[in-house]
């Protein structure tokens, strides 16, 4: 067991060093790195602490610790984009409004039904319940991708400042990935591999973007 533990610690330390190098290139403070378990791979591989409380922190899943260097660079740079550019924070505020628009009608409907303020025919209630079950996951996926694209656009600039070709990093990290089904793409909170590569290639054609 000890050799395996030592290898895990060495991998985490290497990831922290990679993060420190990218943060230095972007001229932002080096965030703390917290590794969280994710046995079913349901989380985004890396996510900045967006609460703004305490020191800057990035949460990474245990799968990212063992991922390729290109994938680590991509996700770490995207997280650093939260502090390196105002765009992701502005996008997050917009998304809060989108969540409100998407969730409030369903919340009001559910509250009214449970409190008995209105009674709907059973068939109508079933249909409304099905709509809620479909619309909310779709909204969650769309808003998640909306936020992630802003982070990754800023992350592409972080990679550029670090002397990395963002398009090449994206191709190395995601070029071998298979695409999800059409339904899977609608529900996923992350852009598809093809979308990530295309976005990074477009970014390479743009002049250097200001950070902060």
C-alpha positions as CSV (number, residue, x, y, z in Angstrom):
1,X,0.0,0.0,0.0
2,X,2.8,2.4,0.8
3,X,4.2,2.6,-2.8
4,X,0.7,3.3,-4.1
5,X,0.2,6.1,-1.6
6,X,3.6,7.6,-2.4
7,X,2.8,7.5,-6.1
8,X,-0.5,9.3,-5.5
9,X,1.2,12.0,-3.5
10,X,3.9,12.4,-6.1
11,X,1.2,12.8,-8.8
12,X,-0.7,15.4,-6.7
13,X,2.5,17.3,-6.1
14,X,3.3,17.3,-9.8
15,X,-0.2,18.6,-10.5
16,X,0.4,21.4,-8.0
17,X,3.6,22.3,-9.7
18,X,1.9,22.4,-13.1
19,X,-0.8,24.7,-11.6
20,X,1.8,27.0,-10.1
21,X,3.6,27.3,-13.5
22,X,0.3,28.2,-15.3
23,X,-0.7,30.7,-12.5
24,X,2.7,32.4,-12.7
25,X,2.3,32.8,-16.5
26,X,-1.1,34.4,-16.0
27,X,0.2,36.6,-13.2
28,X,-2.5,35.4,-10.7
29,X,-2.0,34.0,-7.2
30,X,-1.4,30.3,-7.1
31,X,-4.7,28.7,-5.9
32,X,-4.8,25.9,-3.4
33,X,-5.5,22.5,-4.9
34,X,-8.0,20.2,-3.3
35,X,-8.5,16.6,-4.6
36,X,-12.0,15.3,-4.2
37,X,-13.2,11.7,-4.8
38,X,-15.5,11.1,-7.8
39,X,-15.9,7.3,-8.2
40,X,-18.7,7.6,-10.8
41,X,-17.0,10.5,-12.7
42,X,-20.0,12.7,-12.4
43,X,-18.1,15.9,-11.7
44,X,-16.3,18.3,-14.0
45,X,-12.6,17.3,-13.7
46,X,-11.6,20.7,-12.2
47,X,-13.7,23.6,-10.9
48,X,-12.7,26.9,-9.3
49,X,-14.2,27.8,-6.0
50,X,-16.7,30.4,-7.2
51,X,-18.0,31.4,-3.8
52,X,-15.2,34.0,-3.3
53,X,-14.8,33.1,0.4
54,X,-11.3,32.3,1.7
55,X,-8.2,31.9,-0.4
56,X,-8.5,30.9,-4.1
57,X,-9.1,27.2,-4.4
58,X,-9.4,24.7,-7.3
59,X,-11.2,21.4,-6.7
60,X,-9.9,18.6,-9.0
61,X,-11.2,15.1,-9.2
62,X,-9.0,12.2,-8.5
63,X,-9.3,11.3,-12.2
64,X,-7.5,14.5,-13.3
65,X,-4.6,13.6,-11.0
66,X,-3.9,10.6,-13.2
67,X,-4.9,12.2,-16.5
68,X,-2.5,13.2,-19.3
69,X,-0.4,16.4,-19.0
70,X,-2.4,18.0,-21.8
71,X,-5.7,17.3,-20.1
72,X,-4.4,18.6,-16.8
73,X,-3.1,21.8,-18.5
74,X,-6.5,22.3,-20.2
75,X,-8.6,22.0,-17.1
76,X,-6.2,23.8,-14.8
77,X,-5.9,26.7,-17.2
78,X,-9.6,26.9,-17.5
79,X,-10.0,27.2,-13.7
80,X,-7.3,29.9,-13.6
81,X,-9.4,31.8,-16.1
82,X,-11.9,32.5,-13.3
83,X,-9.3,34.8,-11.7
84,X,-7.4,35.8,-14.8
85,X,-10.4,37.3,-16.7
86,X,-13.6,39.0,-15.7
87,X,-15.6,37.2,-18.4
88,X,-16.2,33.9,-16.5
89,X,-17.5,35.8,-13.5
90,X,-19.8,38.0,-15.6
91,X,-21.0,34.8,-17.4
92,X,-21.7,33.2,-14.0
93,X,-23.9,36.2,-13.0
94,X,-25.8,35.9,-16.2
95,X,-26.3,32.2,-15.6
96,X,-27.8,32.9,-12.2
97,X,-30.5,34.9,-14.0
98,X,-31.0,32.1,-16.5
99,X,-31.4,29.5,-13.7
100,X,-34.0,31.7,-12.1
101,X,-36.0,32.0,-15.3
102,X,-35.8,28.2,-15.9
103,X,-36.5,27.1,-12.3
104,X,-38.9,29.6,-10.9
105,X,-42.0,28.6,-12.9
106,X,-41.5,25.0,-12.0
107,X,-41.0,25.9,-8.3
108,X,-44.2,27.9,-8.3
109,X,-46.1,25.1,-9.9
110,X,-44.8,22.5,-7.5
111,X,-45.4,24.8,-4.5
112,X,-49.0,25.5,-5.6
113,X,-49.7,21.8,-6.2
114,X,-48.3,20.7,-2.8
115,X,-50.1,23.4,-0.9
116,X,-53.4,22.6,-2.6
117,X,-53.9,26.1,-4.0
118,X,-54.9,24.6,-7.3
119,X,-55.8,21.1,-8.4
120,X,-55.1,19.9,-11.9
121,X,-56.5,16.9,-13.6
122,X,-54.3,13.9,-13.1
123,X,-53.3,13.7,-16.8
124,X,-52.3,17.4,-16.8
125,X,-50.3,17.0,-13.6
126,X,-48.4,14.0,-15.1
127,X,-47.6,15.9,-18.3
128,X,-46.4,18.9,-16.2
129,X,-44.3,16.6,-14.1
130,X,-42.7,15.1,-17.2
131,X,-42.0,18.5,-18.6
132,X,-40.3,19.5,-15.4
133,X,-38.2,16.3,-15.6
134,X,-37.1,17.2,-19.1
135,X,-36.7,20.9,-19.1
136,X,-34.7,21.2,-15.9
137,X,-31.9,18.8,-16.9
138,X,-31.7,20.4,-20.4
139,X,-31.5,23.9,-18.8
140,X,-28.9,22.7,-16.4
141,X,-26.8,21.3,-19.2
142,X,-27.1,24.4,-21.4
143,X,-26.2,26.8,-18.6
144,X,-23.3,24.6,-17.5
145,X,-21.9,24.6,-21.0
146,X,-22.5,28.4,-21.2
147,X,-20.3,28.9,-18.1
148,X,-17.7,26.4,-19.1
149,X,-17.1,27.9,-22.5
150,X,-16.2,31.3,-20.8
151,X,-13.8,29.6,-18.5
152,X,-12.1,27.7,-21.3
153,X,-11.9,30.7,-23.5
154,X,-10.0,32.5,-20.7
155,X,-8.0,29.3,-20.1
156,X,-6.9,29.3,-23.7
157,X,-5.4,32.8,-23.1
158,X,-3.7,31.5,-19.9
159,X,-2.1,28.7,-22.0
160,X,-1.0,31.2,-24.6
161,X,0.7,33.3,-21.9
162,X,2.4,30.1,-20.7
163,X,3.8,29.6,-24.2
164,X,1.5,26.7,-25.0
165,X,-0.5,26.3,-28.2
166,X,-4.1,26.0,-26.9
167,X,-5.3,24.2,-30.0
168,X,-2.5,21.6,-29.8
169,X,-3.3,21.1,-26.1
170,X,-6.9,20.6,-26.9
171,X,-6.2,18.1,-29.7
172,X,-3.8,16.1,-27.4
173,X,-6.3,16.1,-24.5
174,X,-9.5,15.4,-26.4
175,X,-8.6,14.3,-30.0
176,X,-9.1,10.7,-29.2
177,X,-12.4,11.1,-27.3
178,X,-15.6,9.7,-28.7
179,X,-18.6,12.0,-29.0
180,X,-21.6,11.5,-26.8
181,X,-25.0,10.8,-28.2
182,X,-27.2,13.7,-29.2
183,X,-29.1,13.4,-25.9
184,X,-25.9,13.1,-24.0
185,X,-24.6,16.3,-25.5
186,X,-27.7,18.2,-24.5
187,X,-27.5,17.0,-20.9
188,X,-23.7,17.3,-20.4
189,X,-22.4,20.5,-18.7
190,X,-19.1,20.3,-20.6
191,X,-18.5,21.1,-24.3
192,X,-17.9,18.2,-26.6
193,X,-14.3,17.3,-27.6
194,X,-14.9,18.6,-31.1
195,X,-16.3,21.9,-29.7
196,X,-13.3,22.3,-27.4
197,X,-10.8,21.8,-30.2
198,X,-12.7,24.1,-32.6
199,X,-12.9,26.8,-29.9
200,X,-9.2,26.6,-29.2
201,X,-8.4,26.7,-32.9
202,X,-10.5,29.9,-33.3
203,X,-8.7,31.4,-30.3
204,X,-5.3,30.8,-31.9
205,X,-6.4,33.0,-34.8
206,X,-7.3,35.9,-32.6
207,X,-4.9,38.6,-31.3
208,X,-3.6,38.2,-27.8
209,X,-6.5,39.0,-25.4
210,X,-6.0,41.1,-22.3
211,X,-6.3,39.4,-18.9
212,X,-7.8,41.0,-15.8
